[in-house]
Amino acid sequence: MAPSRITSSDGPENGWRTIKRVAPYLWPQEHPWVKRRVVIAMALLVASKVISVLVPVIYKGAVDTLGGEATSEAWTLGLGAIGLTVAYGMARIMTNGFQQLRDAVFARVGQRALRQLALETFTHIHRLSMRYHITRKTGGLSRIIERGVKGVEFLLRFMLFSVGPLVLELAMVAAILFFAFDVWYLAVVALTIAVYVWFTFKVTEWRVRIRKEMNDQDTDANQKAIDSLLNFETVKYFGAEAREASRYDMAMAGYERAALKTSYSLALLNFGQVLLITLGLIGVMVLAAVGVQRGDLTVGDFVMVNAYMIQITMPLNFLGTVYREIRQSLVDMGEMFDLLEQPAEVKDKPGAPEIKVNGGALKLDDLRFGYNPKRPILKGVSIDVPAGKSVAIVGPSGSGKSTIGRLLFRFYDVNGGSLSIDGQDVRDVTQDSLHGVVGVVPQDTVLFNDSVYYNIAYGRPDATRAEVEAAAKAARIHDFIQSLPDGYDTQVGERGLKLSGGEKQRVGIARTLLKNPPILLLDEATSALDTQTERDIQESLREMGQGRTVITIAHRLSTIVDADEIVVLEAGEVVERGSHESLLEKGGRYASMWARQASEDDATDIAAA
């Protein structure tokens, strides 16, 4: 069954799901230090907000004192104008200081969450099945992870330091306006805030949908760029640079359209917010001006009202920005959590033991499998491979040869029958232990963009340099590596593009030799090599196979004549089996394949001559 497509809802249900997934990173039971930092950060936050609300009151006292007006705040009388001015400045410094200290205390919490979630996502992607990975595009996955992880710290920080603190500050300002003045001031402020919040949320919801479209276009463009760069040689072979540039430009044109919509909607949102706040400010200031004219209020009261309106304007404007970013973070992280919720198709059974290999005997019993249930590949294949023996599997393309290798490594689970090693069904043991006892030399060796040494040592990271070089010598590549300018420290390029196909294959063989597994799977292992190198490698592979159980999947029949048994597959079924000589004597399917390849080789030799 094909994996479900990653989808991301931008509705409230998806938002709450994401918040619930992130919240435990703020209060983990196993890490008390995280809790302590969160509590300290919250205490600093409250201190900052309380002091910020007192700033306009100090400002009012200073204005009234300088204007010679009586002030109702007794605590201001002893400070005088100079003292109040200094107190005003100190309060502003303390407000900002507590905010910065709060951010510094919380920084480690946010970075820990970011790292932990990034690791969780990276690990989960490696657990997903081969079926999932061949249906996804690497560029799209990397973009989803990048945007999602970046949103973690932001969302954690603003879950704590934005909405709640804003409500606290607005509540304190509202209480001061109500008790210090009258209910009309509170009514104007409350109406302004309500309309502002409604307008901000409505427009932002609209903008989130536009931003989602922009993200999709960005992902599409990134996928096309990475896909094209990974296939650099193919692009060159077909002179398709202009075609690739056109594909990329079309994707970027879609991104441009969505980005313009985002910019236009942002301008509308910003202007609307300024308009609403300014109308509220005018309303409150008119009430205060009337009060001053009547003699009910002092000039300091007028200034204090203005200061409070400006003070709440800043967090309200901030609310618009924060809400937009939070919604965008929820969308980005929602895509990442959709990815995390993709079930791994192949899982270890609860309490599964590690595999124990005594000799490495393999048994395929009535094996049935299909990548698509409607199109079976293997239709009841039974093969016994005694411990320490070699079996070659041959047949035309599409017969199921490589599929058997993937099932042995448990990239997929069988649909019917069983595959066992020393009597242990591969589905009943841990995948890690299974992967540890099976060594694979694939048809196309892909290397990491690192040094030659790193790529060989990948087979066994704890190997000594002498062991790495011994594996390279066995794979007939040591002398070539020594001839490189940087020797074993030579960088191989992305996917090993700086090496030839044969050189990459020999590095892959050295890597598997270093792993030293009891079971060896050779999947067209010498297909990329020239005839002379192939003969050298075949000798190395025969030496490596001594005492091991070897399965060779081959197209070139000359490479498997020494196998203990040759199994011929056709249309997912075993049609012949036996030694090379016995199959030739039968004059059946294998004999005809041998004759055809022999005539092709003769034609090649004549052409070369």
C-alpha positions as CSV (number, residue, x, y, z in Angstrom):
1,M,0.0,0.0,0.0
2,A,1.4,3.4,-1.0
3,P,2.0,5.8,1.9
4,S,-0.4,8.6,2.5
5,R,0.5,11.9,1.0
6,I,1.8,14.5,3.4
7,T,-0.9,17.1,3.8
8,S,-1.0,20.1,6.1
9,S,-4.2,21.6,7.3
10,D,-4.1,25.3,8.3
11,G,-7.2,25.1,10.3
12,P,-7.5,25.4,14.1
13,E,-7.5,21.7,14.7
14,N,-4.1,21.3,13.1
15,G,-2.9,24.4,15.2
16,W,-4.0,22.9,18.5
17,R,-2.4,19.6,17.6
18,T,0.9,21.3,16.9
19,I,0.8,23.3,20.1
20,K,0.1,20.1,22.1
21,R,3.1,18.4,20.4
22,V,5.4,21.3,21.3
23,A,4.2,22.0,24.8
24,P,5.9,19.0,26.5
25,Y,9.3,20.5,25.4
26,L,8.6,23.4,27.9
27,W,7.9,21.1,30.9
28,P,9.7,17.8,30.5
29,Q,9.5,15.5,33.5
30,E,13.0,14.1,33.0
31,H,14.8,17.5,32.9
32,P,14.1,19.6,36.0
33,W,16.5,22.3,34.8
34,V,14.2,23.1,31.9
35,K,11.3,23.7,34.4
36,R,13.5,26.0,36.5
37,R,14.5,28.1,33.5
38,V,10.8,28.4,32.4
39,V,9.7,29.5,35.9
40,I,12.6,32.1,36.2
41,A,11.8,33.4,32.7
42,M,8.1,33.8,33.6
43,A,9.0,35.6,36.9
44,L,11.2,38.0,34.9
45,L,8.4,38.5,32.4
46,V,5.9,39.5,35.1
47,A,8.4,41.9,36.7
48,S,9.0,43.5,33.4
49,K,5.3,44.0,32.7
50,V,4.6,45.4,36.1
51,I,7.4,47.9,35.9
52,S,6.3,48.9,32.3
53,V,2.8,49.6,33.5
54,L,4.2,51.9,36.2
55,V,6.2,54.0,33.7
56,P,3.4,56.3,32.6
57,V,2.4,56.9,36.2
58,I,6.0,58.1,37.0
59,Y,5.9,60.2,33.7
60,K,2.6,61.8,34.9
61,G,4.1,62.7,38.3
62,A,7.1,64.3,36.6
63,V,4.9,66.4,34.3
64,D,2.6,67.5,37.0
65,T,5.5,68.4,39.3
66,L,7.2,70.4,36.6
67,G,3.9,72.2,35.8
68,G,3.3,73.1,39.4
69,E,0.1,71.1,39.6
70,A,-1.0,69.1,42.6
71,T,-0.5,65.3,42.3
72,S,-2.6,62.7,44.0
73,E,0.3,60.2,44.2
74,A,1.9,60.8,47.6
75,W,5.0,58.7,46.8
76,T,5.9,61.3,44.1
77,L,6.0,64.2,46.5
78,G,9.4,63.4,48.0
79,L,11.2,62.7,44.7
80,G,10.7,66.0,43.0
81,A,11.0,66.6,39.3
82,I,14.6,65.4,39.0
83,G,14.0,62.3,41.1
84,L,10.9,61.4,39.1
85,T,12.8,61.9,35.8
86,V,15.6,59.6,37.0
87,A,13.0,57.1,38.3
88,Y,11.3,57.2,34.9
89,G,14.6,56.4,33.1
90,M,15.4,53.6,35.6
91,A,12.0,52.0,35.1
92,R,12.5,51.9,31.4
93,I,16.0,50.4,31.8
94,M,14.6,47.8,34.2
95,T,11.8,46.9,31.8
96,N,14.2,46.3,29.0
97,G,16.8,44.6,31.2
98,F,14.3,42.1,32.6
99,Q,13.1,41.3,29.0
100,Q,16.7,40.7,27.8
101,L,17.5,38.6,30.9
102,R,14.3,36.6,30.3
103,D,15.3,35.9,26.7
104,A,18.8,34.8,27.9
105,V,17.4,32.5,30.5
106,F,15.0,30.9,28.0
107,A,17.4,30.6,25.1
108,R,18.7,27.2,26.2
109,V,15.2,25.9,26.6
110,G,14.4,26.9,23.0
111,Q,17.6,25.6,21.5
112,R,17.3,22.3,23.3
113,A,13.8,21.9,21.9
114,L,15.0,22.8,18.4
115,R,17.8,20.3,18.5
116,Q,15.7,17.5,20.0
117,L,12.9,17.9,17.5
118,A,15.3,18.1,14.6
119,L,17.0,14.9,15.7
120,E,13.6,13.2,16.2
121,T,12.6,14.2,12.7
122,F,15.9,13.1,11.1
123,T,15.8,9.8,12.9
124,H,12.2,9.2,12.0
125,I,12.9,9.8,8.3
126,H,15.5,7.1,8.3
127,R,13.0,4.7,9.9
128,L,10.5,5.3,7.1
129,S,10.3,2.5,4.5
130,M,12.0,2.3,1.1
131,R,8.5,2.6,-0.4
132,Y,8.0,6.0,1.2
133,H,11.3,7.4,0.2
134,I,11.0,6.4,-3.5
135,T,7.7,8.3,-3.6
136,R,9.1,11.5,-2.0
137,K,11.4,14.2,-3.4
138,T,14.5,14.9,-1.3
139,G,14.3,18.7,-1.9
140,G,10.7,18.8,-0.6
141,L,11.6,16.8,2.5
142,S,14.6,19.0,3.3
143,R,12.5,22.1,2.9
144,I,9.7,20.8,5.2
145,I,12.3,19.9,7.9
146,E,14.1,23.2,7.6
147,R,11.0,25.4,7.9
148,G,9.5,23.2,10.7
149,V,12.5,23.1,12.9
150,K,13.1,26.9,12.5
151,G,9.5,27.4,13.9
152,V,10.1,25.4,17.1
153,E,12.0,28.0,19.1
154,F,9.9,30.8,17.8
155,L,6.7,29.0,18.8
156,L,8.0,28.0,22.2
157,R,9.2,31.5,22.9
158,F,6.0,33.3,21.9
159,M,3.7,30.7,23.4
160,L,5.2,31.9,26.7
161,F,6.1,35.5,26.0
162,S,3.5,37.0,23.7
163,V,-0.2,36.2,24.1
164,G,-0.3,35.7,27.8
165,P,1.9,38.7,28.7
166,L,-0.1,40.9,26.3
167,V,-3.3,39.9,28.0
168,L,-1.7,40.7,31.4
169,E,-0.5,44.1,30.3
170,L,-3.8,45.1,28.7
171,A,-5.7,44.0,31.8
172,M,-3.4,46.1,34.1
173,V,-3.8,49.2,31.7
174,A,-7.5,48.7,31.6
175,A,-7.8,48.6,35.4
176,I,-5.7,51.8,35.7
177,L,-7.9,53.6,33.1
178,F,-11.1,52.5,34.8
179,F,-10.1,53.4,38.4
180,A,-8.0,56.5,37.6
181,F,-10.4,58.0,35.1
182,D,-13.9,56.5,34.3
183,V,-15.6,53.7,32.4
184,W,-15.7,55.6,29.1
185,Y,-11.9,55.5,28.7
186,L,-12.1,51.7,29.4
187,A,-15.0,51.4,26.8
188,V,-13.0,53.1,24.1
189,V,-9.9,51.1,24.7
190,A,-11.8,47.8,25.0
191,L,-13.7,48.5,21.7
192,T,-10.5,49.5,19.9
193,I,-8.7,46.3,21.1
194,A,-11.7,44.1,20.2
195,V,-12.0,45.5,16.7
196,Y,-8.2,45.4,16.2
197,V,-7.9,41.8,17.3
198,W,-10.9,40.8,15.1
199,F,-9.5,42.6,12.1
200,T,-5.9,41.2,12.7
201,F,-7.1,37.6,13.0
202,K,-9.4,37.7,10.0
203,V,-6.9,39.2,7.7
204,T,-4.1,37.0,9.0
205,E,-6.2,33.8,8.4
206,W,-6.6,35.0,4.8
207,R,-2.8,35.7,4.6
208,V,-1.9,32.2,6.0
209,R,-3.7,30.6,3.1
210,I,-1.7,32.8,0.7
211,R,1.5,32.0,2.6
212,K,0.7,28.2,2.3
213,E,0.4,28.6,-1.4
214,M,3.8,30.5,-1.4
215,N,5.4,27.7,0.6
216,D,4.1,25.1,-1.8
217,Q,5.6,27.0,-4.7
218,D,8.8,27.4,-2.8
219,T,9.0,23.7,-2.1
220,D,8.2,22.9,-5.8
221,A,11.0,25.2,-7.0
222,N,13.5,23.8,-4.5
223,Q,12.6,20.2,-5.5
224,K,13.2,21.0,-9.2
225,A,16.5,22.8,-8.4
226,I,17.9,19.9,-6.3
227,D,16.6,17.3,-8.8
228,S,18.3,19.1,-11.7
229,L,21.6,19.5,-9.8
230,L,21.7,15.9,-8.7
231,N,21.2,14.9,-12.4
232,F,23.9,17.4,-13.6
233,E,25.5,14.9,-16.0
234,T,22.2,13.9,-17.6
235,V,21.3,17.6,-18.1
236,K,24.6,18.1,-19.9
237,Y,24.3,14.9,-22.0
238,F,21.0,16.1,-23.5
239,G,21.9,19.8,-23.7
240,A,18.9,20.6,-21.5
241,E,20.3,23.5,-19.5
242,A,17.7,25.9,-21.0
243,R,14.9,23.4,-20.5
244,E,15.9,23.0,-16.8
245,A,16.2,26.8,-16.3
246,S,12.7,27.1,-17.9
247,R,11.2,24.5,-15.5
248,Y,12.8,26.2,-12.5
249,D,11.7,29.7,-13.7
250,M,8.1,28.5,-14.1
251,A,8.2,27.2,-10.5
252,M,9.7,30.5,-9.4
253,A,7.0,32.4,-11.3
254,G,4.3,30.7,-9.2
255,Y,6.3,31.6,-6.1
256,E,6.5,35.2,-7.3
257,R,2.7,35.5,-7.8
258,A,2.1,34.1,-4.3
259,A,4.8,36.3,-2.8
260,L,3.2,39.4,-4.4
261,K,-0.2,38.5,-2.9
262,T,1.6,38.1,0.5
263,S,3.1,41.6,0.2
264,Y,-0.2,43.3,-0.9
265,S,-2.1,41.6,1.9
266,L,0.6,42.7,4.4
267,A,0.2,46.3,3.3
268,L,-3.6,46.1,3.8
269,L,-3.1,44.5,7.3
270,N,-0.6,47.1,8.4
271,F,-2.6,50.1,7.3
272,G,-5.8,48.7,8.8
273,Q,-4.0,48.1,12.1
274,V,-2.6,51.7,12.2
275,L,-6.0,53.1,11.3
276,L,-7.9,51.3,14.1
277,I,-5.2,52.1,16.7
278,T,-5.1,55.7,15.7
279,L,-8.9,56.1,15.9
280,G,-8.9,54.6,19.4
281,L,-6.0,56.9,20.4
282,I,-7.9,59.9,19.1
283,G,-11.0,58.9,21.0
284,V,-9.2,58.5,24.3
285,M,-7.2,61.7,23.9
286,V,-10.4,63.7,23.1
287,L,-11.9,62.5,26.4
288,A,-8.7,63.4,28.3
289,A,-8.6,66.8,26.6
290,V,-12.2,67.6,27.5
291,G,-11.3,66.5,31.1
292,V,-8.3,68.9,31.2
293,Q,-10.4,71.8,29.9
294,R,-13.1,71.2,32.6
295,G,-10.4,71.1,35.2
296,D,-11.1,67.5,36.2
297,L,-7.8,66.3,34.9
298,T,-4.2,67.6,35.0
299,V,-1.9,67.9,32.1
300,G,0.0,65.0,33.6
301,D,-3.2,62.9,33.4
302,F,-3.5,63.8,29.7
303,V,0.1,62.8,29.1
304,M,-0.4,59.5,31.1
305,V,-3.4,58.6,29.0
306,N,-1.4,59.2,25.8
307,A,1.5,57.2,27.2
308,Y,-0.8,54.2,28.0
309,M,-2.4,54.3,24.6
310,I,1.1,54.3,22.9
311,Q,2.2,51.6,25.3
312,I,-0.7,49.3,24.4
313,T,-0.3,50.2,20.7
314,M,3.2,48.6,20.6
315,P,2.2,45.1,21.9
316,L,-1.0,45.2,19.8
317,N,1.1,45.9,16.7
318,F,3.4,43.2,18.0
319,L,0.4,40.9,18.4
320,G,-0.4,41.3,14.6
321,T,3.2,40.3,13.8
322,V,3.3,37.5,16.4
323,Y,0.0,36.1,15.3
324,R,1.1,36.0,11.7
325,E,4.3,34.3,12.6
326,I,2.7,31.9,15.0
327,R,0.1,30.9,12.4
328,Q,2.9,30.5,9.8
329,S,5.0,28.5,12.3
330,L,1.9,26.3,13.0
331,V,1.6,25.6,9.2
332,D,5.3,24.9,8.8
333,M,5.5,22.7,11.9
334,G,2.2,21.1,11.0
335,E,3.9,19.8,7.8
336,M,6.8,18.5,9.9
337,F,4.5,16.8,12.4
338,D,2.5,15.3,9.5
339,L,5.9,13.8,8.4
340,L,6.6,12.6,12.0
341,E,3.2,10.9,12.0
342,Q,3.9,9.0,8.8
343,P,4.0,5.4,10.1
344,A,7.0,3.3,9.5
345,E,5.9,0.4,7.2
346,V,8.6,-2.0,8.5
347,K,8.7,-2.1,12.3
348,D,10.4,-4.3,14.9
349,K,8.0,-6.5,16.8
350,P,7.7,-5.5,20.5
351,G,10.5,-7.2,22.4
352,A,12.1,-8.6,19.2
353,P,15.5,-10.2,19.9
354,E,18.7,-9.6,18.0
355,I,19.5,-12.2,15.3
356,K,22.0,-14.9,16.2
357,V,23.9,-16.2,13.2
358,N,25.6,-19.5,13.6
359,G,26.4,-20.3,10.0
360,G,24.2,-18.0,7.9
361,A,21.9,-20.5,6.3
362,L,19.1,-18.7,4.3
363,K,15.7,-20.1,3.4
364,L,13.1,-18.6,1.2
365,D,9.9,-20.5,1.7
366,D,7.0,-19.9,-0.8
367,L,8.0,-16.2,-0.9
368,R,5.3,-13.9,-2.3
369,F,5.6,-10.1,-2.7
370,G,4.5,-7.2,-4.8
371,Y,5.2,-3.5,-4.6
372,N,1.6,-3.0,-5.6
373,P,-0.9,-5.7,-4.5
374,K,-2.4,-5.7,-8.0
375,R,1.0,-6.5,-9.6
376,P,2.8,-9.4,-7.8
377,I,6.5,-9.7,-8.4
378,L,7.4,-12.9,-6.5
379,K,4.9,-15.7,-6.9
380,G,5.9,-18.5,-4.4
381,V,9.7,-18.5,-4.6
382,S,11.5,-21.2,-2.6
383,I,15.3,-21.2,-2.3
384,D,17.6,-22.9,0.3
385,V,21.1,-21.5,0.7
386,P,23.2,-23.7,3.1
387,A,25.5,-22.0,5.4
388,G,28.8,-21.0,3.8
389,K,27.5,-21.7,0.3
390,S,27.0,-19.4,-2.7
391,V,23.8,-19.1,-4.7
392,A,23.4,-17.0,-7.8
393,I,20.1,-15.7,-8.9
394,V,19.7,-14.8,-12.6
395,G,16.9,-14.0,-15.0
396,P,15.5,-11.2,-17.2
397,S,14.7,-7.7,-16.0
398,G,11.6,-7.6,-13.9
399,S,11.8,-11.2,-12.8
400,G,12.3,-10.3,-9.1
401,K,16.0,-10.8,-8.6
402,S,16.8,-7.5,-6.9
403,T,13.5,-7.7,-5.0
404,I,14.8,-10.8,-3.1
405,G,17.8,-8.7,-2.0
406,R,15.5,-6.0,-0.7
407,L,13.4,-8.5,1.2
408,L,16.5,-10.1,2.7
409,F,17.6,-6.7,4.0
410,R,14.0,-6.1,5.1
411,F,13.4,-2.9,3.2
412,Y,10.0,-4.4,2.7
413,D,8.0,-7.2,4.5
414,V,6.9,-10.2,2.5
415,N,3.2,-10.5,1.5
416,G,3.3,-14.3,1.9
417,G,5.6,-17.1,2.9
418,S,8.8,-16.4,4.9
419,L,12.5,-15.5,4.6
420,S,14.7,-16.8,7.5
421,I,18.3,-16.9,8.5
422,D,19.4,-19.9,10.6
423,G,15.8,-20.6,11.2
424,Q,14.9,-17.1,12.4
425,D,12.3,-15.2,10.4
426,V,13.7,-11.8,9.5
427,R,10.4,-10.2,10.7
428,D,10.9,-11.6,14.2
429,V,14.4,-10.0,14.9
430,T,15.5,-6.4,15.2
431,Q,16.3,-4.6,12.0
432,D,19.5,-3.2,13.4
433,S,20.9,-6.6,14.1
434,L,19.7,-7.9,10.7
435,H,21.4,-5.1,8.9
436,G,24.6,-5.9,10.9
437,V,24.9,-9.4,9.6
438,V,24.1,-8.8,5.9
439,G,26.6,-7.0,3.7
440,V,25.4,-5.5,0.4
441,V,27.4,-4.4,-2.6
442,P,24.7,-2.8,-4.8
443,Q,24.7,-2.2,-8.5
444,D,25.1,1.5,-8.1
445,T,27.3,2.5,-5.2
446,V,26.4,5.9,-3.8
447,L,29.1,7.7,-1.8
448,F,28.9,10.4,0.8
449,N,30.3,13.8,-0.1
450,D,33.3,13.3,2.2
451,S,36.8,11.7,1.9
452,V,37.6,8.3,0.4
453,Y,38.7,7.2,3.9
454,Y,35.3,8.2,5.4
455,N,33.4,6.3,2.8
456,I,35.4,3.1,3.2
457,A,35.4,3.4,7.0
458,Y,31.6,3.8,6.9
459,G,31.5,0.0,6.8
460,R,32.9,-0.2,10.3
461,P,33.5,3.2,12.0
462,D,35.7,1.8,14.7
463,A,38.1,0.2,12.2
464,T,41.8,1.2,12.4
465,R,43.5,2.9,9.5
466,A,45.4,-0.3,8.8
467,E,42.1,-2.2,8.5
468,V,40.7,0.4,6.2
469,E,43.7,0.2,3.9
470,A,43.6,-3.6,4.0
471,A,40.0,-3.5,2.8
472,A,41.0,-1.1,0.0
473,K,43.9,-3.4,-1.0
474,A,41.5,-6.4,-1.2
475,A,39.1,-4.4,-3.4
476,R,42.1,-3.5,-5.7
477,I,41.7,0.3,-5.1
478,H,44.5,1.0,-2.6
479,D,47.1,1.9,-5.3
480,F,44.6,4.2,-7.1
481,I,43.8,6.0,-3.8
482,Q,47.5,6.5,-3.1
483,S,48.0,8.1,-6.5
484,L,45.4,10.8,-5.7
485,P,46.8,14.2,-4.6
486,D,45.3,13.9,-1.1
487,G,45.4,10.1,-0.9
488,Y,42.7,8.8,1.5
489,D,41.7,12.3,2.4
490,T,40.5,13.1,-1.2
491,Q,37.0,14.4,-1.3
492,V,34.8,12.3,-3.6
493,G,32.1,14.9,-4.4
494,E,28.3,14.7,-4.0
495,R,27.2,11.1,-4.6
496,G,30.9,10.3,-5.5
497,L,30.7,12.2,-8.8
498,K,34.5,12.9,-8.7
499,L,35.2,9.1,-9.1
500,S,34.4,6.9,-12.1
501,G,31.8,4.3,-11.9
502,G,34.3,1.5,-11.4
503,E,36.2,3.5,-8.8
504,K,33.0,4.1,-6.9
505,Q,32.1,0.4,-7.1
506,R,35.5,-0.6,-5.7
507,V,35.1,1.8,-2.8
508,G,31.7,0.2,-2.1
509,I,33.3,-3.2,-2.2
510,A,36.0,-2.1,0.2
511,R,33.3,-0.7,2.5
512,T,31.5,-4.0,2.6
513,L,34.8,-6.0,3.0
514,L,35.5,-3.8,6.0
515,K,32.1,-4.6,7.5
516,N,33.0,-8.3,7.3
517,P,29.4,-9.7,7.4
518,P,28.6,-13.4,7.6
519,I,26.1,-13.1,4.8
520,L,27.0,-11.3,1.6
521,L,24.6,-10.0,-1.1
522,L,26.1,-9.0,-4.4
523,D,23.6,-7.1,-6.5
524,E,25.2,-6.7,-9.9
525,A,28.3,-5.8,-8.0
526,T,30.7,-5.7,-10.9
527,S,28.3,-4.3,-13.5
528,A,30.1,-0.9,-13.7
529,L,33.6,-2.3,-14.1
530,D,35.7,-3.0,-17.2
531,T,36.6,-6.6,-18.1
532,Q,40.0,-6.7,-16.5
533,T,39.0,-4.9,-13.3
534,E,35.9,-7.2,-13.1
535,R,38.2,-10.2,-13.1
536,D,40.3,-8.8,-10.4
537,I,37.3,-7.9,-8.3
538,Q,35.7,-11.3,-8.9
539,E,38.8,-12.9,-7.4
540,S,38.5,-10.6,-4.4
541,L,34.8,-11.3,-4.0
542,R,35.5,-15.1,-4.2
543,E,38.1,-14.7,-1.5
544,M,35.7,-12.6,0.6
545,G,33.0,-15.2,0.1
546,Q,35.1,-18.0,1.7
547,G,33.2,-19.2,4.8
548,R,30.3,-16.8,4.1
549,T,26.9,-17.3,2.7
550,V,26.8,-15.5,-0.6
551,I,23.8,-14.5,-2.7
552,T,24.8,-13.1,-6.1
553,I,22.3,-11.3,-8.2
554,A,23.8,-11.2,-11.7
555,H,23.0,-10.2,-15.2
556,R,26.5,-11.2,-16.6
557,L,26.4,-15.0,-16.4
558,S,30.2,-15.3,-16.7
559,T,30.5,-13.9,-13.1
560,I,28.6,-16.7,-11.5
561,V,29.8,-19.9,-13.1
562,D,31.5,-20.9,-9.8
563,A,28.4,-20.6,-7.7
564,D,27.3,-23.7,-5.8
565,E,23.8,-23.3,-7.2
566,I,22.3,-21.1,-9.9
567,V,18.6,-20.2,-9.6
568,V,16.8,-19.0,-12.8
569,L,13.9,-16.7,-12.1
570,E,11.3,-15.7,-14.7
571,A,8.1,-13.7,-14.1
572,G,8.6,-14.1,-10.3
573,E,8.9,-17.9,-10.3
574,V,11.8,-20.4,-10.2
575,V,12.0,-22.0,-13.6
576,E,15.4,-23.8,-13.3
577,R,18.1,-24.5,-10.7
578,G,21.4,-26.3,-10.5
579,S,25.1,-25.9,-11.1
580,H,26.4,-24.1,-14.2
581,E,27.3,-27.4,-15.9
582,S,24.1,-29.1,-15.2
583,L,22.0,-26.2,-16.4
584,L,23.9,-26.1,-19.7
585,E,23.3,-29.8,-20.1
586,K,19.6,-29.3,-19.7
587,G,19.6,-26.9,-22.6
588,G,16.8,-24.9,-21.1
589,R,16.3,-21.2,-20.2
590,Y,19.8,-20.8,-18.6
591,A,21.5,-22.4,-21.6
592,S,19.8,-20.1,-24.0
593,M,20.8,-17.1,-21.9
594,W,24.4,-18.3,-21.8
595,A,24.5,-18.8,-25.6
596,R,23.0,-15.4,-26.3
597,Q,25.5,-13.6,-23.9
598,A,28.4,-15.6,-25.4
599,S,27.5,-14.5,-28.9
600,E,27.2,-10.9,-27.7
601,D,30.6,-11.1,-26.1
602,D,32.1,-12.5,-29.3
603,A,30.6,-9.7,-31.3
604,T,32.0,-7.2,-28.9
605,D,35.5,-8.7,-29.1
606,I,35.4,-8.7,-32.9
607,A,34.2,-5.0,-32.9
608,A,37.0,-4.1,-30.5
609,A,39.6,-5.9,-32.6
